[in-house]
Every structure is written in C-alpha cells, then in structure tokens.
Amino acid sequence: MAITAAQVKELRESTGAGMMDAKKALTENDGDMEAAVDWLRTKGLAKAAKKSGRTAAEGLVAVNVSGGRGVAVEVNSETDFVGKNAEFQGMVAKIAEAATTVDDVEALKASNVDGKPVETMITDAIAKIGENMSVRRMAVLKGDSVVSYVHNATAPGMGKIGVLVALTGGDEAFGKQVAMHIAATGPASLSEADLDPAVVEKEKQVQMDIARESGKPEAVIEKMIVGRMAKFMSEVTLLGQAFVVNPDLTVAAAAIEAGATITGFVRMEVGEGIEVVKEDFAAEVAKAAMG
C-alpha cells in the first residue's frame, strides 16, 4: 500500500525516528502504525545495545518529597548537554515521581510510567537521543518531616547535587539551611556513631604513623591522636561540622537553637564513584565517526 507523507510525519513525531526509518517501518508493516512503532523499537533496541558500553557519568539527580518520605534518583547520560535537554529532564521527573512508590532501584526500573517499564523508557530514550543512559541508583529517606534541596538546579527538583534532610521539630527554613550545608560540605555520616568503623580505624592508623614520625614517646602520641581524631570527626560528621550559616556553631548546636533534631540525610551527586576513562582527541573523533 502507498505510504503517505502524513503517516510518516505522525510516526516521526511519536517516536523521534528519522524520516527514512519511519517510512521503511511503515512500508515493512503495510502502514500499520502500531506495528511500525514496534518495528522501530526493535531496531532501537539494537542501537541501544551498541551504545551500552559507553560510560554514562553525566546526567541529573532528581529529588521528590511526599509527606515524611523523600527520594533521590540519579539518571545518567554520557554528556552534560543531554542533562540540559528538556525531553531528558521530563523523563527524569517522571522517574523521580515513580520512585516515590518503591524502595529500591530494581523496583524502580520495573515500575510503569506512561504505560511502559522505566527500563524500557530508558532504552527508548537511548535509541532516540543517541547516548547511553541508565537509572543508576536511588535512595529513600523517611522522617517526621523531610526537606529537599538541589544545588544549582537545571530544572525544578533536579540538578547535579540533590540533598534530603529528615527532621523532628524545627521548620522548613532551617531544614533548607542544613540541606544547603550538606550540599557544600559532603559529610560522610550524621554522627560519629554512624561512621564506618573501617574509615575511623584507617584514619587513626594514618594519624599514628604521622605522629610517630615526630619521634615523640608513645604516651605523648596517644594524647596527640585523641585530639587529631576529634578534629577528624568535626570535619566528616554532619553534627560535628561548623555550620556554614553560622561557623561559630556546630550543626548540632544550631539544631538545638532551632528546636530541631536531625535524624538523617542523603546527599547524591551525579557521577560520584564512576571511573571515566579519558581518551585522546583522535580516539574520541574516530569513535564518534563509527557511531
């Protein structure tokens, strides 16, 4: 049957496929629009698989709070340019909304958004936009109240760094200040009690080795270590840090003044922990030319 320009246009607009691909899909499927969409998706899956080996370390972190439950989700892309794309941002917003009803990233990938699993939505976006993407991780935080903050937001509720803070007492304004503090300082834990014992032991050993280089007696070294570890705790634990809003107070002291208890936090930054392999410029051009 003859394929009309209007059919090709409709298929292109609904799938983002190229004109020739859309025309071929309709021709192969006798003008059946639904079958043509499935045909394109099948071809798109092949393209997506080809791109899956590329490192996706850019993208966005989105936060979403509903009552006393907040979620943070990281969706990665290969380039920062895609993170600024309105279509990508819209997809991330939908994924963050879906995250409010699940507890882990695998359940999120299986969640339905607009009639399809999130994982399929990502695969379709890979085929359409042409970059590898992934829903890398999510975190859930619960409390009497949860406040969110996005540092340098590129769109409402999403940016490069997303923070959630759980509070008992206090108000949203104080919670926002704490969230901004966390975005800036990146504490390792809420308090000393929450800090990984392996991290504490490693730091203690490093400080002891440094102190021993001074040649001082062991008794003196032990006293030095107490002071140095106290300083370490004040730098890496949220409650022990000097509050950026008022450095004369620790965060713990500021919380007392605000009539609040900070019960937990999440700080998520795009790409943290992903190893990006650097290529020389010629290799990058050659790779781009191959598609």
C-alpha positions in Angstrom: 0.0 0.0 0.0 1.1 3.6 -0.6 2.6 5.3 2.5 1.5 9.0 2.8 3.7 11.9 4.0 1.2 12.4 6.8 1.7 8.9 8.1 5.5 9.3 8.0 5.2 12.7 9.9 2.9 11.2 12.5 5.3 8.2 13.1 8.3 10.5 13.3 6.7 12.8 15.8 5.6 9.9 18.0 8.9 8.1 18.0 11.6 10.6 17.2 12.8 8.3 14.4 14.4 9.7 11.2 12.3 10.2 8.0 13.7 7.3 6.1 13.5 4.9 9.1 9.8 5.9 9.7 9.0 5.4 6.0 10.7 2.0 6.0 8.9 0.9 9.2 5.5 1.8 7.7 6.4 0.1 4.4 7.5 -3.1 6.2 4.3 -3.2 8.2 1.8 -2.2 5.4 1.0 1.1 7.0 0.1 -0.3 10.4 1.1 2.5 12.8 1.3 0.4 15.9 3.3 -2.4 14.2 5.6 0.3 12.7 6.3 1.7 16.2 7.2 -1.8 17.5 9.4 -2.4 14.4 11.3 0.9 15.2 11.6 -0.1 18.9 13.1 -3.4 17.8 15.7 -1.5 15.7 16.1 1.0 18.5 17.0 -1.8 20.9 19.8 -2.9 18.6 21.1 0.7 18.6 20.8 1.0 22.4 22.7 -2.2 22.9 25.5 -0.9 20.7 25.7 2.2 23.0 25.5 0.4 26.3 29.3 0.1 26.6 29.8 3.8 26.7 30.4 5.4 30.1 27.4 7.4 31.3 28.7 9.7 34.1 26.8 12.9 33.4 23.0 13.4 33.8 20.9 14.6 36.7 19.9 13.9 40.3 16.2 14.4 41.0 14.6 14.7 44.4 10.9 14.2 45.3 9.3 14.6 48.7 5.8 13.5 49.7 5.0 14.0 53.4 7.6 12.3 55.6 9.2 10.4 52.7 11.8 11.7 50.3 13.6 10.0 47.4 16.7 10.9 45.4 17.3 9.3 42.0 20.3 9.5 39.7 19.7 9.1 36.0 22.9 9.2 33.9 23.8 10.2 30.4 27.1 10.4 28.5 27.2 14.2 28.2 26.2 17.2 30.2 24.4 18.5 27.1 21.8 15.8 27.4 21.2 16.7 31.0 20.1 20.1 29.8 17.7 18.7 27.3 14.0 19.4 28.2 12.9 15.9 27.0 15.5 14.2 29.1 14.5 16.4 32.1 10.9 15.5 31.6 11.8 11.8 31.6 13.8 12.2 34.8 10.9 14.0 36.5 8.6 11.1 35.7 11.1 8.6 37.0 11.5 10.5 40.3 7.8 10.6 40.7 7.6 6.8 40.1 10.4 6.4 42.8 8.0 7.7 45.5 6.2 4.4 45.5 9.1 1.9 45.5 12.0 1.2 47.8 15.0 0.3 45.6 16.4 0.9 42.1 15.5 -2.5 40.7 11.8 -2.0 41.7 12.0 1.5 40.1 13.3 0.1 36.8 10.3 -2.3 36.7 7.8 0.5 37.6 5.4 1.5 34.9 5.5 5.1 33.6 3.2 6.1 30.8 2.3 2.5 30.2 5.8 1.1 30.0 8.5 0.0 32.5 11.1 2.6 33.4 13.8 0.3 31.9 12.0 0.3 28.6 11.6 4.1 28.7 15.3 4.4 29.1 16.0 2.1 26.3 13.7 4.0 24.0 15.4 7.3 25.0 18.8 5.8 24.2 17.6 4.9 20.7 16.0 8.3 20.2 18.7 10.6 21.7 21.7 8.5 20.8 23.5 8.3 24.1 23.9 5.6 26.7 21.7 6.3 29.7 20.9 4.5 32.9 18.9 4.7 36.2 22.0 4.2 38.3 20.7 4.5 41.9 18.0 5.8 44.3 17.8 6.5 48.0 14.9 6.8 50.3 14.7 8.9 53.5 11.9 8.9 56.0 11.3 11.2 59.0 8.7 13.3 60.8 9.4 15.9 58.0 11.8 15.7 55.0 13.2 18.7 53.3 14.9 18.7 49.9 17.4 20.9 48.1 19.0 20.8 44.7 22.3 22.7 44.2 22.3 24.8 41.0 19.1 23.3 39.8 18.8 23.0 36.0 15.0 22.3 36.3 12.6 22.1 39.2 13.7 19.4 41.6 16.8 18.3 39.6 20.4 19.2 39.1 24.0 17.9 39.8 23.6 17.6 43.6 20.4 16.6 45.4 20.0 16.6 49.2 17.3 15.2 51.5 17.2 16.0 55.3 15.0 14.3 57.8 14.0 16.4 60.9 12.0 16.2 64.0 10.9 19.7 65.1 12.3 22.9 63.7 10.9 24.3 60.4 11.4 24.0 56.7 13.7 27.1 56.6 16.1 25.5 59.0 15.9 22.2 57.1 16.8 24.0 53.9 19.8 25.6 55.5 21.0 22.2 56.7 20.5 20.7 53.2 22.5 23.6 51.6 25.2 22.9 54.2 25.3 19.2 53.3 25.5 20.0 49.6 28.5 22.2 50.3 30.4 20.1 52.7 29.6 16.5 51.8 29.7 14.9 55.3 30.5 11.2 55.5 27.9 10.5 58.1 25.3 12.1 60.5 27.4 11.5 63.6 30.4 9.5 64.9 28.1 6.6 65.8 27.1 6.3 62.1 30.6 6.5 60.7 32.0 3.3 59.1 34.4 1.8 61.7 36.8 0.9 58.9 37.1 4.6 58.0 37.7 5.6 61.6 40.4 2.9 62.0 42.1 3.8 58.8 42.3 7.5 59.8 43.6 6.6 63.2 46.3 4.5 61.8 47.4 7.2 59.4 47.5 9.8 62.2 49.5 7.4 64.4 52.0 6.9 61.6 52.3 10.6 61.1 52.7 11.2 64.8 55.4 8.6 65.2 57.5 10.3 62.5 58.0 13.1 65.1 59.9 10.7 67.4 57.8 11.6 70.4 57.1 9.0 73.1 54.1 6.7 72.7 52.3 8.3 75.7 52.5 11.7 74.0 51.5 10.2 70.7 48.3 8.7 72.3 47.3 12.1 73.5 48.0 13.6 70.1 45.8 11.0 68.4 42.9 11.9 70.7 43.0 15.5 69.6 43.5 14.7 65.9 40.7 12.2 65.8 38.4 14.7 67.5 39.3 17.2 64.7 38.7 14.5 62.1 35.2 13.8 63.5 34.4 17.5 63.4 35.3 17.6 59.7 33.5 14.5 58.4 30.3 14.2 60.6 27.4 16.5 59.9 26.5 17.2 63.5 30.2 17.9 64.3 30.8 20.3 61.5 30.9 24.1 61.8 27.5 25.3 60.4 28.1 27.2 57.2 25.3 29.7 58.1 27.0 30.4 61.4 30.5 29.0 61.8 30.5 29.8 65.5 28.1 26.9 66.0 28.3 23.3 65.1 25.4 21.9 63.2 24.3 20.0 66.3 24.3 23.3 68.3 22.4 25.1 65.5 19.8 22.3 65.5 19.3 22.8 69.3 18.8 26.5 68.8 16.2 25.8 66.1 14.4 23.3 68.2 15.1 20.5 65.8 16.7 17.1 65.8 18.3 16.0 62.5 17.6 12.3 62.1 19.2 11.5 58.8 20.3 12.8 55.4 21.0 11.8 51.8 23.5 13.6 49.6 23.6 12.4 46.0 25.9 13.9 43.3 25.9 13.0 39.6 28.7 10.6 38.6 30.3 10.2 42.0 32.3 7.0 42.1 32.1 6.4 38.4 35.5 6.0 36.8 35.7 7.8 33.5 38.4 6.6 31.1 40.0 9.5 29.3 40.7 9.1 25.6 42.9 11.2 23.4 41.2 13.6 21.0 41.9 11.5 17.9 40.4 8.4 19.5 37.3 10.4 20.5 36.8 11.6 16.9 37.3 8.1 15.5 34.8 6.7 18.0 32.2 9.3 17.2 32.7 8.7 13.5 31.9 4.9 14.0 28.7 5.8 15.9 
